[in-house]
Amino acid sequence: MDNTSHESVPLVSPSAGWHPQELWTVELGEGHAGAAVANGRVYVLDYDERRQADSLRCFSLDDGKEIWRRWYTVRLKRNHGISRTVPAVDSRFVVTIGPSCIAMCCDARTGELLWGADLPARFGGEVPLWYTGQCPLIDGKQAVMAVGGNALLVGFDLPTGKVVWQTPNPSGLKTSHSSVMLATIQGTRTYVYAAIGGIVGVSAEPGNRGTLLWESRAFDATVIAPSPVVLGDGRVFVTAGYGAGSIMLKVSHTGPTFTARVLYRYGPADGFACEHQTPLLYHGMLIGILPKDAGPRRSELACWDPAGRWVWSSGQTRRFGLGPYLIADGKLVILNEDGVLWIAQASTEAFLPLGSAKILPGPDAWAPMALVSGRLIARDSRRMVCVDLRGKG
């Protein structure tokens, strides 16, 4: 959930002329949906234009061969691509949200359909502009999603699809492209969500799951793609593109009452912000690619002290567009939107690039990457590739 790998597999430290070995490649429908990997399998929610169907595809991590696929008919037109979201998967279930907010749960091993739900039809919400980018969350035996309309957040029973709880939506908040994040804030398990119209904290505690704990209406972004980042001491950082900039909230808890106040807010050219990807939290610092409206630093990778100061940026000769990034083995792995992969030493002092190589033809390599045992899975608008980033132990 935080784009940080905790595996012990060492990654390559590239030198001049480096190019990672391509292990396999797969052609996909046009879109930006990233892969989820579990138990040796790769899951991608694709869009099949010939069938006019959302298509959940399951591949072997070892060789990229397709094991099964499950689809349902939904007629969609290209709108900066079609597919958007990353599945949620555990040992038994795989859950998806399609571009038009149709949810589906399948058996992760066989692909058997267990249940589905048309979220706008069922809860009265709206499909966001450019289709949804929300990725579902599996929390124990439940799938958690933001739905808008008559409810804000909903918990579905994984085996049956039964609605176990739902959060009322009296403020009429709408769904964004952001995803629900699970965190512990002031000692309370909390679902944090950046909706259009407000940022909310909803109880994830078993005794009162789904209860709205706090809400802030201080962030007026009309398009939100990054997910909230929860720091220590009750701080919650939310950012968005299209002029929104960023905001830092402080959640406090007195007795049964939670409050969220604004610590600071910056415009996109004044402070740290991201347009497409969720910032990384690394040793207390925030790292991410700045939006197109960030002034001279636009599209640079940058590091920001959450106290309110710049630490470093990649410089005007190294811009990454809307590409994804992650941290593993003390290294930053960054893919620019044209398909060039960069590896840098992770640092809170300076941008320390080690090497780069083109691994995808592009364009629009925007989807989140997945890294498992040193094998990196990335995609552009039409192709998914698995490359070997394993170094010497």
C-alpha positions as CSV (number, residue, x, y, z in Angstrom):
1,M,0.0,0.0,0.0
2,D,3.0,2.4,0.5
3,N,5.1,1.5,-2.6
4,T,7.9,0.3,-0.3
5,S,9.3,-3.2,-0.6
6,H,10.4,-4.9,2.6
7,E,11.9,-7.9,0.8
8,S,15.6,-8.7,1.5
9,V,16.4,-9.5,-2.2
10,P,19.3,-7.2,-3.3
11,L,18.7,-5.1,-6.4
12,V,21.3,-4.3,-9.1
13,S,23.5,-1.3,-8.8
14,P,23.7,-0.4,-12.5
15,S,26.7,0.9,-14.3
16,A,27.3,2.4,-17.7
17,G,25.6,0.4,-20.5
18,W,23.3,-1.4,-18.1
19,H,20.1,-2.9,-19.4
20,P,18.0,-5.3,-17.4
21,Q,17.1,-8.7,-18.8
22,E,13.5,-8.9,-20.1
23,L,11.9,-12.0,-18.7
24,W,8.6,-11.8,-20.5
25,T,6.2,-9.3,-22.1
26,V,2.4,-9.3,-22.6
27,E,0.3,-7.1,-24.9
28,L,-2.7,-5.4,-23.1
29,G,-5.6,-3.2,-24.0
30,E,-5.1,0.5,-23.9
31,G,-5.0,1.7,-20.3
32,H,-3.0,2.4,-17.2
33,A,-4.0,-0.5,-14.8
34,G,-1.1,-1.8,-12.8
35,A,-0.5,-5.4,-11.7
36,A,-0.9,-7.1,-8.3
37,V,1.3,-10.1,-7.6
38,A,0.6,-12.9,-5.1
39,N,1.5,-16.6,-4.8
40,G,3.5,-16.6,-8.0
41,R,0.7,-15.1,-10.1
42,V,0.2,-11.7,-11.7
43,Y,-3.3,-10.2,-11.8
44,V,-4.2,-7.3,-14.1
45,L,-7.7,-5.8,-14.8
46,D,-7.5,-5.3,-18.6
47,Y,-10.1,-4.0,-21.1
48,D,-10.8,-6.2,-24.1
49,E,-12.0,-3.9,-26.8
50,R,-13.0,-6.7,-29.1
51,R,-15.3,-8.3,-26.5
52,Q,-16.1,-4.8,-25.0
53,A,-15.5,-6.2,-21.6
54,D,-13.5,-5.6,-18.4
55,S,-11.2,-8.6,-18.3
56,L,-9.4,-9.8,-15.2
57,R,-6.3,-11.7,-16.4
58,C,-4.1,-14.0,-14.4
59,F,-0.6,-14.7,-15.5
60,S,2.3,-16.8,-14.3
61,L,5.0,-14.7,-12.6
62,D,7.7,-17.1,-13.9
63,D,7.0,-17.0,-17.6
64,G,4.1,-14.6,-18.3
65,K,1.8,-17.3,-19.6
66,E,-1.9,-16.6,-19.1
67,I,-3.5,-19.0,-16.6
68,W,-7.1,-17.8,-16.7
69,R,-9.3,-14.7,-17.4
70,R,-12.7,-13.6,-16.2
71,W,-14.7,-10.9,-18.0
72,Y,-18.0,-9.1,-18.0
73,T,-19.5,-7.0,-20.8
74,V,-19.4,-3.2,-20.3
75,R,-19.2,-0.9,-23.3
76,L,-16.6,1.8,-22.8
77,K,-14.9,4.4,-25.0
78,R,-11.3,5.5,-24.7
79,N,-10.9,8.4,-22.4
80,H,-7.1,8.8,-22.0
81,G,-7.0,5.0,-22.1
82,I,-9.6,2.8,-20.5
83,S,-8.3,0.5,-17.6
84,R,-7.1,2.3,-14.5
85,T,-7.0,0.2,-11.3
86,V,-4.9,-2.3,-9.5
87,P,-6.6,-5.5,-8.1
88,A,-6.5,-6.4,-4.4
89,V,-5.5,-10.0,-3.8
90,D,-4.9,-12.3,-0.9
91,S,-4.5,-16.1,-0.6
92,R,-8.1,-16.8,-1.5
93,F,-9.7,-13.8,-3.2
94,V,-9.0,-11.2,-5.9
95,V,-11.1,-8.1,-6.0
96,T,-11.3,-5.5,-8.8
97,I,-13.0,-2.2,-9.5
98,G,-13.5,-1.6,-13.3
99,P,-13.3,1.8,-15.0
100,S,-17.1,2.4,-14.7
101,C,-17.1,1.4,-11.0
102,I,-18.2,-2.2,-11.4
103,A,-16.7,-4.3,-8.6
104,M,-16.0,-8.0,-8.9
105,C,-14.6,-10.7,-6.6
106,C,-13.2,-14.0,-7.9
107,D,-11.4,-17.0,-6.6
108,A,-7.7,-16.1,-6.8
109,R,-6.7,-19.6,-7.8
110,T,-9.4,-20.6,-10.4
111,G,-10.9,-17.3,-11.5
112,E,-14.4,-18.5,-10.5
113,L,-16.8,-15.6,-10.1
114,L,-18.0,-15.1,-6.6
115,W,-19.9,-11.9,-6.8
116,G,-20.1,-8.5,-8.5
117,A,-21.7,-5.1,-7.8
118,D,-22.4,-2.1,-10.0
119,L,-21.5,0.5,-7.4
120,P,-23.2,3.6,-9.0
121,A,-26.4,1.7,-9.7
122,R,-26.5,0.2,-6.2
123,F,-25.4,3.3,-4.1
124,G,-26.3,6.2,-6.3
125,G,-22.8,7.5,-6.8
126,E,-21.1,8.8,-10.0
127,V,-18.3,7.5,-12.2
128,P,-15.5,10.0,-11.8
129,L,-14.1,12.0,-14.7
130,W,-11.8,9.9,-16.9
131,Y,-13.2,6.7,-15.2
132,T,-12.3,5.6,-11.7
133,G,-8.7,5.1,-10.5
134,Q,-9.7,3.7,-7.1
135,C,-8.1,0.4,-6.1
136,P,-10.0,-1.8,-3.7
137,L,-8.7,-2.7,-0.3
138,I,-8.8,-6.1,1.3
139,D,-9.0,-5.8,5.1
140,G,-9.3,-9.2,6.7
141,K,-12.5,-10.9,5.5
142,Q,-13.8,-7.7,3.9
143,A,-13.3,-5.7,0.7
144,V,-13.5,-1.9,1.4
145,M,-14.4,0.6,-1.2
146,A,-15.5,4.2,-1.5
147,V,-18.9,4.5,-3.4
148,G,-20.2,8.0,-3.0
149,G,-24.0,8.6,-3.3
150,N,-26.0,7.1,-0.5
151,A,-22.9,5.8,1.3
152,L,-19.4,7.0,1.5
153,L,-17.5,3.8,2.3
154,V,-18.8,0.2,2.2
155,G,-17.4,-3.1,3.6
156,F,-18.3,-6.2,1.5
157,D,-18.0,-9.7,2.9
158,L,-15.4,-11.3,0.7
159,P,-17.0,-14.8,0.2
160,T,-20.6,-13.6,-0.5
161,G,-20.5,-9.9,-1.4
162,K,-23.0,-9.1,1.4
163,V,-22.7,-5.5,2.6
164,V,-21.4,-5.8,6.2
165,W,-21.3,-2.1,7.0
166,Q,-21.6,1.3,5.3
167,T,-20.7,4.8,6.2
168,P,-23.4,7.4,5.8
169,N,-22.7,10.3,3.4
170,P,-24.6,13.3,4.8
171,S,-22.2,15.8,3.2
172,G,-22.7,14.3,-0.3
173,L,-19.0,13.7,-0.9
174,K,-18.2,12.2,-4.3
175,T,-15.7,9.5,-5.2
176,S,-12.3,10.5,-6.5
177,H,-9.5,8.6,-8.2
178,S,-7.8,8.2,-4.9
179,S,-7.9,4.9,-2.9
180,V,-8.9,4.1,0.7
181,M,-5.9,3.7,2.9
182,L,-5.7,1.8,6.2
183,A,-3.6,3.3,9.0
184,T,-3.5,3.7,12.7
185,I,-4.1,7.3,13.7
186,Q,-4.0,8.3,17.4
187,G,-4.3,4.7,18.4
188,T,-7.3,3.9,16.2
189,R,-7.4,1.7,13.1
190,T,-8.7,4.1,10.5
191,Y,-9.7,4.1,6.8
192,V,-8.5,7.4,5.3
193,Y,-10.1,8.6,2.1
194,A,-9.7,11.8,0.0
195,A,-13.1,12.3,-1.6
196,I,-14.1,15.1,-3.8
197,G,-15.5,17.6,-1.3
198,G,-13.7,16.3,1.9
199,I,-11.0,14.2,3.5
200,V,-12.4,11.7,6.0
201,G,-11.3,9.2,8.6
202,V,-13.6,6.2,9.1
203,S,-13.3,3.7,11.9
204,A,-11.7,0.3,11.0
205,E,-12.0,-1.0,14.5
206,P,-14.1,-4.2,14.7
207,G,-16.5,-2.7,17.3
208,N,-17.6,0.3,15.3
209,R,-16.3,-0.3,11.8
210,G,-17.7,2.2,9.3
211,T,-18.3,5.0,11.8
212,L,-17.2,8.4,10.6
213,L,-14.6,9.7,13.0
214,W,-13.5,13.0,11.4
215,E,-13.9,15.1,8.3
216,S,-12.1,18.1,6.8
217,R,-13.7,20.1,4.0
218,A,-10.6,22.3,3.7
219,F,-9.2,20.7,0.5
220,D,-11.2,21.9,-2.6
221,A,-9.5,19.8,-5.3
222,T,-11.8,18.8,-8.1
223,V,-9.6,15.9,-9.3
224,I,-7.6,13.7,-6.7
225,A,-5.5,10.8,-7.9
226,P,-2.8,10.3,-5.2
227,S,-4.0,8.5,-2.0
228,P,-3.5,10.1,1.5
229,V,-0.2,9.6,3.2
230,V,-0.4,9.1,7.0
231,L,2.6,10.3,8.9
232,G,3.3,10.1,12.7
233,D,1.6,12.2,15.3
234,G,-1.8,12.2,13.6
235,R,-0.6,14.0,10.5
236,V,-2.3,13.2,7.2
237,F,-0.9,14.6,3.9
238,V,-3.1,14.9,0.8
239,T,-2.1,16.2,-2.6
240,A,-3.6,16.5,-6.1
241,G,-2.9,18.0,-9.5
242,Y,-4.8,20.6,-11.6
243,G,-3.9,23.5,-9.3
244,A,-4.9,21.9,-6.0
245,G,-1.4,21.6,-4.5
246,S,-1.3,19.9,-1.1
247,I,-2.6,20.1,2.5
248,M,-1.3,18.7,5.8
249,L,-3.9,17.9,8.4
250,K,-3.4,17.1,12.1
251,V,-5.9,14.7,13.6
252,S,-6.4,15.0,17.4
253,H,-8.3,12.8,19.8
254,T,-9.9,14.0,23.0
255,G,-12.2,11.5,24.7
256,P,-14.6,10.1,22.0
257,T,-14.1,13.1,19.7
258,F,-11.7,13.4,16.8
259,T,-10.9,16.6,15.1
260,A,-8.8,17.4,12.0
261,R,-7.2,20.9,11.6
262,V,-5.1,22.3,8.9
263,L,-1.4,22.6,9.6
264,Y,-0.5,24.1,6.2
265,R,-1.6,24.3,2.6
266,Y,0.6,25.0,-0.5
267,G,-0.1,25.8,-4.1
268,P,1.6,23.6,-6.7
269,A,4.4,26.1,-7.3
270,D,4.9,26.9,-3.7
271,G,5.4,23.6,-1.9
272,F,5.5,19.8,-2.5
273,A,2.6,18.3,-4.5
274,C,2.0,15.3,-6.8
275,E,-0.5,15.0,-9.6
276,H,-0.8,11.3,-10.4
277,Q,1.2,9.1,-8.0
278,T,1.0,8.8,-4.2
279,P,4.2,10.2,-2.5
280,L,6.6,7.9,-0.8
281,L,7.3,8.3,2.9
282,Y,11.0,7.6,3.5
283,H,12.8,8.2,6.8
284,G,10.2,10.8,7.6
285,M,10.5,12.6,4.3
286,L,8.1,12.7,1.3
287,I,9.4,11.8,-2.1
288,G,7.4,12.2,-5.3
289,I,7.2,13.6,-8.8
290,L,6.0,17.2,-8.9
291,P,3.0,18.2,-11.0
292,K,3.1,19.9,-14.4
293,D,2.0,23.2,-12.8
294,A,4.9,23.2,-10.2
295,G,6.8,26.0,-11.9
296,P,10.5,25.5,-12.7
297,R,10.5,22.1,-10.8
298,R,7.6,20.7,-12.8
299,S,7.8,16.9,-13.4
300,E,11.0,16.6,-11.3
301,L,11.4,13.9,-8.6
302,A,11.7,15.8,-5.3
303,C,12.1,15.2,-1.6
304,W,10.3,17.3,0.9
305,D,10.6,17.7,4.7
306,P,6.9,17.6,6.0
307,A,7.8,20.4,8.4
308,G,7.7,22.6,5.3
309,R,11.0,22.8,3.3
310,W,12.6,21.4,0.2
311,V,15.4,18.8,0.6
312,W,16.4,18.0,-3.0
313,S,15.0,17.6,-6.5
314,S,16.3,15.7,-9.6
315,G,17.0,18.9,-11.6
316,Q,15.6,20.3,-14.8
317,T,17.5,17.7,-17.0
318,R,15.7,14.8,-15.3
319,R,12.0,15.1,-15.5
320,F,9.7,12.1,-15.2
321,G,6.2,13.2,-16.3
322,L,3.5,11.2,-14.6
323,G,5.6,8.0,-14.1
324,P,5.5,5.7,-11.0
325,Y,8.2,5.0,-8.4
326,L,8.9,2.7,-5.5
327,I,11.6,2.0,-2.9
328,A,13.3,-1.3,-2.4
329,D,16.7,-2.4,-1.1
330,G,17.6,1.2,-0.2
331,K,17.1,2.3,-3.8
332,L,14.6,4.4,-5.6
333,V,13.1,2.7,-8.7
334,I,11.5,5.3,-11.0
335,L,9.9,4.9,-14.4
336,N,9.4,8.0,-16.5
337,E,6.3,8.2,-18.7
338,D,8.3,7.4,-21.8
339,G,9.4,4.0,-20.5
340,V,12.9,4.8,-19.2
341,L,13.6,3.0,-15.9
342,W,15.9,4.9,-13.4
343,I,17.6,3.4,-10.3
344,A,18.9,5.8,-7.7
345,Q,20.3,5.5,-4.2
346,A,17.5,6.3,-1.7
347,S,18.6,9.4,0.2
348,T,17.2,12.2,2.3
349,E,20.2,14.4,1.3
350,A,20.4,14.5,-2.5
351,F,19.2,12.8,-5.7
352,L,21.8,10.1,-6.4
353,P,21.1,8.4,-9.7
354,L,22.9,5.1,-10.5
355,G,21.8,4.3,-14.0
356,S,18.9,4.1,-16.4
357,A,17.6,2.0,-19.3
358,K,14.6,2.0,-21.6
359,I,12.4,-1.0,-20.8
360,L,9.1,0.0,-22.6
361,P,8.4,1.8,-25.9
362,G,5.8,4.2,-24.3
363,P,3.9,6.3,-24.3
364,D,2.0,6.8,-21.0
365,A,3.9,4.5,-18.6
366,W,1.8,5.7,-15.7
367,A,0.7,2.5,-14.0
368,P,2.1,1.6,-10.5
369,M,4.9,-0.9,-10.7
370,A,5.1,-4.2,-8.8
371,L,8.4,-5.7,-7.5
372,V,8.6,-9.3,-6.3
373,S,11.9,-11.1,-5.5
374,G,13.8,-8.7,-7.7
375,R,11.5,-9.0,-10.7
376,L,9.9,-5.7,-11.7
377,I,6.5,-5.6,-13.5
378,A,5.7,-2.4,-15.3
379,R,3.6,-1.3,-18.2
380,D,2.9,1.5,-20.7
381,S,-0.4,2.2,-22.5
382,R,-0.3,-1.1,-24.4
383,R,2.4,-3.5,-23.0
384,M,3.3,-5.1,-19.7
385,V,6.9,-6.2,-19.1
386,C,8.7,-8.2,-16.4
387,V,12.4,-7.3,-16.1
388,D,15.1,-8.8,-13.8
389,L,16.5,-6.3,-11.3
390,R,18.2,-8.8,-9.1
391,G,21.7,-7.9,-8.0
392,K,24.4,-10.0,-6.4
393,G,23.8,-10.9,-2.7
